[in-house]
Amino acid sequence: IDDQGLKLTLIGNHWASLGHPEACRTAPADFVNSQVKSMEAAGRHVVVLGDLNDYQDAPALTSDLISGTTLQDLWFRAPTKDAYSYQFDGQLETLDHIFTDQYLSARVKKIRYVHFDNDYFPRNPTSSPIEVSDHDPPVAVLRLPNR
């Protein structure tokens, strides 16, 4: 997106689930990290978002993805009672994230998880696989300057 001079790149992701080896999340984290470094070096602003299938304190996110970049996980700014995106065996977890660079992080007005699934939709293991997603998405509102 180029909004009158603001160069912004969104990198959408869907990484392998926690049932896969850790390398299935560290490899894409390393790849995205190299892309972010390149974009930041070129003066672009970056958002990394999606179903990263890992917890906010996981090494794939806290070191592999953000190392050497200005990326910040917006999860830490979400209201505590709503900071989850997935339910597994009755436990609420966060596997979906939005990371923004330093410039964009300073302009975040709000982040929240939209609970259209985990709070309302009962799972039926014998039902059709075509249903509502099993993840609730994070949504961030940023205040960008008029140029």
Phi and psi in degrees as a GROMACS rama.xvg file:
@    title "Ramachandran Plot"
@    xaxis  label "Phi"
@    yaxis  label "Psi"
@TYPE xy
-126.133  102.601  ASP-2
-102.481  86.5126  ASP-3
51.5102  46.6421  GLN-4
109.694  -22.9396  GLY-5
-79.953  115.892  LEU-6
-98.8661  116.087  LYS-7
-128.563  129.577  LEU-8
-119.302  128.899  THR-9
-102.063  127.9  LEU-10
-114.815  104.112  ILE-11
-85.6714  140.786  GLY-12
-136.05  153.887  ASN-13
-145.886  97.5304  HIS-14
-88.0444  163.002  TRP-15
-60.2287  149.213  ALA-16
-69.397  169.058  SER-17
-65.3897  -14.2865  LEU-18
-73.2122  -13.8349  GLY-19
-91.0632  164.298  HIS-20
-60.1475  151.953  PRO-21
-53.7238  -32.7467  GLU-22
-60.148  -22.5026  ALA-23
-74.0906  -9.88782  CYS-24
-111.604  -33.3123  ARG-25
-70.9686  -34.4166  THR-26
-63.5916  -49.6376  ALA-27
-66.7075  -32.4695  PRO-28
-61.978  -43.5323  ALA-29
-63.4223  -41.6676  ASP-30
-63.8185  -48.4982  PHE-31
-63.071  -38.8226  VAL-32
-56.7282  -44.7854  ASN-33
-65.8324  -35.9692  SER-34
-67.373  -42.6116  GLN-35
-63.7722  -44.7655  VAL-36
-57.2553  -44.1329  LYS-37
-63.2819  -44.2269  SER-38
-67.0349  -42.7785  MET-39
-63.9351  -38.3444  GLU-40
-63.4265  -29.1662  ALA-41
-87.5114  4.34736  ALA-42
84.5883  13.1919  GLY-43
-89.8378  153.266  ARG-44
-99.5932  144.47  HIS-45
-131.393  139.947  VAL-46
-124.475  127.455  VAL-47
-112.986  125.085  VAL-48
-148.826  161.036  LEU-49
135.165  -166.641  GLY-50
-84.1424  91.0019  ASP-51
-85.5372  -5.28501  LEU-52
50.2392  40.7007  ASN-53
-152.296  156.581  ASP-54
-77.5609  158.549  TYR-55
-60.7007  -21.037  GLN-56
-106.279  12.5829  ASP-57
-74.7456  144.226  ALA-58
-56.488  -34.4444  PRO-59
-60.4425  -30.7594  ALA-60
-94.3165  -44.0351  LEU-61
-79.3186  -18.0164  THR-62
-129.369  -54.1982  SER-63
-60.0376  -47.8353  ASP-64
-73.5468  -45.8681  LEU-65
-94.9119  -10.7123  ILE-66
-54.6854  124.576  SER-67
76.3826  8.5955  GLY-68
-118.921  177.726  THR-69
-102.436  13.8515  THR-70
-62.0363  139.702  LEU-71
-131.065  136.229  GLN-72
-80.0851  119.296  ASP-73
-72.9057  -9.7152  LEU-74
-51.5604  -38.3146  TRP-75
-67.0127  -12.2165  PHE-76
-101.61  -8.40886  ARG-77
-70.9371  147.957  ALA-78
-55.8385  129.393  PRO-79
-51.6818  -43.9439  THR-80
-69.1977  -16.4919  LYS-81
-114.724  8.58216  ASP-82
-86.2987  62.2784  ALA-83
-146.461  154.667  TYR-84
-134.827  -0.842061  SER-85
-153.452  149.338  TYR-86
-123.145  126.592  GLN-87
-131.804  119.71  PHE-88
50.2688  41.5632  ASP-89
81.9782  -5.93466  GLY-90
-94.466  131.534  GLN-91
-86.5696  131.002  LEU-92
-133.79  164.923  GLU-93
-118.443  114.777  THR-94
-119.153  -9.3255  LEU-95
-110.454  134.241  ASP-96
-139.85  159.133  HIS-97
-127.778  122.641  ILE-98
-110.362  135.51  PHE-99
-125.997  153.97  THR-100
-71.2931  173.166  ASP-101
-57.6373  -43.4659  GLN-102
-60.5979  -48.2977  TYR-103
-72.2152  -35.1001  LEU-104
-59.1156  -36.6683  SER-105
-69.1247  -13.9476  ALA-106
-108.784  9.81959  ARG-107
-74.8108  122.699  VAL-108
-90.0533  -36.1522  LYS-109
-160.295  147.046  LYS-110
-138.026  139.284  ILE-111
-154.792  163.319  ARG-112
-100.983  130.604  TYR-113
-89.3217  108.332  VAL-114
-91.0639  77.4727  HIS-115
-95.4077  -6.90191  PHE-116
-120.107  -65.3837  ASP-117
-60.2217  -30.9088  ASN-118
-87.4674  -14.7663  ASP-119
-129.856  -24.1038  TYR-120
-106.149  111.206  PHE-121
-73.9436  138.283  PRO-122
-81.4262  135.593  ARG-123
-125.986  106.325  ASN-124
-62.8255  -17.2737  PRO-125
-98.3067  0.981541  THR-126
-82.5486  176.082  SER-127
-61.7971  145.482  SER-128
-72.6232  -7.26858  PRO-129
-93.6444  95.7035  ILE-130
-143.072  -172.805  GLU-131
-63.8938  149.647  VAL-132
-56.4919  151.571  SER-133
-88.3162  5.9941  ASP-134
-119.849  144.666  HIS-135
-99.6505  131.039  ASP-136
-81.6287  147.041  PRO-137
-83.0964  148.172  PRO-138
-132.48  130.441  VAL-139
-118.717  143.839  ALA-140
-114.247  125.044  VAL-141
-117.789  144.961  LEU-142
-103.207  107.832  ARG-143
-102.936  145.558  LEU-144
-69.8618  147.786  PRO-145
-75.9296  133.737  ASN-146
